[in-house]
Amino acid sequence: MKYLIVGLGNPGPEYADTRHNIGFMVLDALAGASGAVFRDGRYGSFTEVKYAGKLLVLLKPNTFMNLSGKAVRYWMEQEKVPLERVLVITDDIALPTATLRLRAQGSDGGHNGLKSINALVQSQQYPRLRFGVGNNFAKGHQADYVLAPFEQEELHAVQLSIERAVELCKYLPIHGIGATMTKYNKYSTPE
């Protein structure tokens, strides 16, 4: 059985370690743990990881955040993966830094990447992993905040949550959304 796991972010070295690119960071860690290497494809970089009899297609869209739906729709069609076997990993300013929240569906919550995906797949009925990046910014400075790197004192908690998110990506295809939410949503910000 095949799953499409999409990490949202922006392409290019200037965005590499920014809060907005946490989806890319999770997929890099997942691929790295399996010895998989990303290669360039249409609308993004991709690789495949086999885990417990499941094939995980990992996708980092190169369309920039606001056009993420274009890549997701193309790769769903290309890989023949139904919406319920897509997992989107995204940053979320509504959650404290390093907090993970898995949802089976939902609105875009003002996130432009999710807004694009919802519009182009014409549904909100797909799992998404929201990775908290905090909201320590002055009014009107949200873009500057999410396009900046994590603070030094946040890095340990962020790394622990990236590792937990990698575990979640492997757990979900085997145990399903309900069991995965029960297991992983109990965690908040790591120590």
C-alpha positions as CSV (number, residue, x, y, z in Angstrom):
1,M,0.0,0.0,0.0
2,K,1.3,3.4,-1.0
3,Y,1.2,6.7,1.0
4,L,2.1,10.2,0.0
5,I,3.7,12.3,2.8
6,V,4.1,15.9,1.9
7,G,6.3,18.3,3.9
8,L,5.4,21.9,3.2
9,G,8.1,24.5,2.8
10,N,9.8,26.8,0.4
11,P,12.7,25.8,-1.9
12,G,16.1,27.4,-1.8
13,P,18.9,27.7,0.7
14,E,17.6,31.0,2.1
15,Y,14.6,29.2,3.5
16,A,16.3,26.0,4.6
17,D,16.1,26.3,8.4
18,T,13.2,28.6,8.8
19,R,10.0,27.8,10.8
20,H,7.9,27.7,7.6
21,N,10.1,24.8,6.4
22,I,9.5,22.5,9.3
23,G,7.7,20.1,6.9
24,F,10.9,19.8,4.8
25,M,12.9,19.2,8.0
26,V,10.7,16.3,9.1
27,L,11.0,14.7,5.6
28,D,14.7,15.2,5.5
29,A,15.0,13.4,8.9
30,L,12.7,10.6,7.7
31,A,14.6,10.1,4.5
32,G,18.0,10.3,6.3
33,A,17.0,7.7,8.8
34,S,16.2,5.3,6.0
35,G,19.2,6.2,3.8
36,A,16.9,7.6,1.1
37,V,18.0,10.5,-1.1
38,F,15.7,13.1,-2.6
39,R,15.8,13.6,-6.3
40,D,14.2,16.3,-8.4
41,G,10.9,15.6,-10.1
42,R,8.0,17.6,-11.4
43,Y,6.8,20.2,-8.9
44,G,9.1,19.0,-6.2
45,S,11.9,16.7,-4.8
46,F,10.8,13.2,-3.9
47,T,12.1,9.9,-2.6
48,E,10.6,6.6,-1.5
49,V,10.9,4.8,1.9
50,K,9.7,1.3,2.5
51,Y,8.5,0.6,6.0
52,A,6.7,-2.5,7.3
53,G,5.4,-3.4,3.9
54,K,4.2,0.1,3.1
55,L,5.6,2.4,0.5
56,L,6.0,6.0,1.6
57,V,6.4,8.5,-1.2
58,L,8.0,11.6,0.4
59,L,7.4,15.0,-1.4
60,K,8.9,18.4,-0.8
61,P,7.1,20.7,-3.2
62,N,9.2,23.3,-5.1
63,T,6.2,25.4,-6.0
64,F,6.7,27.7,-3.0
65,M,4.2,27.5,-0.1
66,N,1.3,29.4,-1.7
67,L,1.1,27.0,-4.6
68,S,1.6,23.7,-2.7
69,G,-1.7,22.3,-4.0
70,K,-0.3,22.1,-7.5
71,A,2.4,19.7,-6.4
72,V,0.1,17.7,-4.1
73,R,-2.6,17.2,-6.8
74,Y,0.0,16.2,-9.4
75,W,1.8,13.6,-7.2
76,M,-1.5,12.2,-6.0
77,E,-2.5,11.6,-9.6
78,Q,1.0,10.4,-10.6
79,E,1.3,7.9,-7.7
80,K,-2.4,7.0,-7.7
81,V,-2.7,7.8,-4.0
82,P,-6.2,8.6,-2.6
83,L,-6.7,11.6,-0.4
84,E,-7.1,9.5,2.8
85,R,-3.6,8.2,2.3
86,V,-2.0,11.6,2.0
87,L,-0.3,13.2,5.1
88,V,0.6,16.9,4.9
89,I,3.1,18.2,7.4
90,T,2.9,22.0,8.1
91,D,4.1,24.7,10.4
92,D,1.4,26.2,12.7
93,I,1.7,29.5,14.6
94,A,-1.4,28.6,16.7
95,L,0.6,25.9,18.6
96,P,3.5,26.4,21.0
97,T,6.9,25.7,19.5
98,A,7.6,21.9,19.0
99,T,4.0,20.8,19.8
100,L,2.6,18.2,17.4
101,R,-1.1,17.9,16.5
102,L,-2.4,15.3,14.0
103,R,-5.8,15.9,12.5
104,A,-7.9,13.7,10.2
105,Q,-9.2,16.8,8.3
106,G,-9.8,20.5,8.8
107,S,-9.8,24.0,7.5
108,D,-6.6,25.8,6.3
109,G,-6.6,27.9,9.5
110,G,-5.2,30.8,7.5
111,H,-2.2,28.8,6.3
112,N,-1.5,29.5,2.6
113,G,-0.1,26.1,1.8
114,L,-3.1,24.3,3.2
115,K,-5.4,26.9,1.4
116,S,-3.8,26.0,-1.9
117,I,-4.1,22.2,-1.3
118,N,-7.7,22.5,-0.2
119,A,-8.5,24.5,-3.4
120,L,-6.8,22.2,-5.8
121,V,-7.8,18.8,-4.3
122,Q,-11.2,20.3,-3.7
123,S,-11.4,18.9,-0.2
124,Q,-10.3,19.4,3.4
125,Q,-10.7,15.6,4.1
126,Y,-7.0,14.6,4.4
127,P,-4.7,14.1,7.4
128,R,-2.4,16.9,8.4
129,L,0.3,17.1,11.0
130,R,0.5,20.5,12.5
131,F,4.0,21.3,13.9
132,G,3.9,24.2,16.3
133,V,6.3,27.1,15.7
134,G,4.9,29.5,18.3
135,N,3.7,33.0,17.7
136,N,6.3,35.3,19.3
137,F,6.0,38.1,16.8
138,A,4.7,41.7,16.8
139,K,1.4,42.4,15.0
140,G,2.0,42.6,11.3
141,H,5.3,40.6,11.4
142,Q,4.0,37.1,11.0
143,A,5.7,36.6,7.6
144,D,9.1,37.8,9.0
145,Y,8.6,35.4,11.9
146,V,7.8,32.2,10.0
147,L,10.6,33.0,7.4
148,A,13.2,33.2,10.2
149,P,15.1,30.3,11.8
150,F,14.2,28.9,15.2
151,E,15.9,30.5,18.2
152,Q,18.9,28.7,19.7
153,E,17.0,27.9,22.9
154,E,14.2,26.3,20.8
155,L,16.4,23.9,18.8
156,H,16.6,21.0,21.3
157,A,12.7,20.8,21.6
158,V,12.3,21.2,17.9
159,Q,14.8,18.3,17.2
160,L,12.9,16.0,19.7
161,S,9.6,16.8,18.0
162,I,11.1,16.2,14.5
163,E,12.2,12.8,15.7
164,R,8.7,12.2,17.1
165,A,7.1,13.3,13.8
166,V,9.3,10.8,11.9
167,E,8.0,8.1,14.2
168,L,4.4,9.3,13.6
169,C,4.9,9.1,9.8
170,K,5.9,5.4,10.1
171,Y,3.2,4.6,12.7
172,L,0.2,6.1,10.7
173,P,0.2,3.8,7.7
174,I,0.2,0.7,9.9
175,H,-2.2,1.8,12.7
176,G,-4.5,4.3,11.0
177,I,-5.4,7.9,11.9
178,G,-7.4,7.2,15.1
179,A,-4.7,5.2,16.9
180,T,-2.0,7.6,15.7
181,M,-3.9,10.6,17.0
182,T,-4.4,8.9,20.3
183,K,-0.7,8.0,20.6
184,Y,0.9,11.2,19.4
185,N,-1.5,14.0,20.2
186,K,-0.9,13.5,24.0
187,Y,2.5,15.0,23.6
188,S,2.9,18.7,23.9
189,T,6.2,20.7,23.9
190,P,9.1,18.3,24.7
191,E,11.2,18.8,27.8
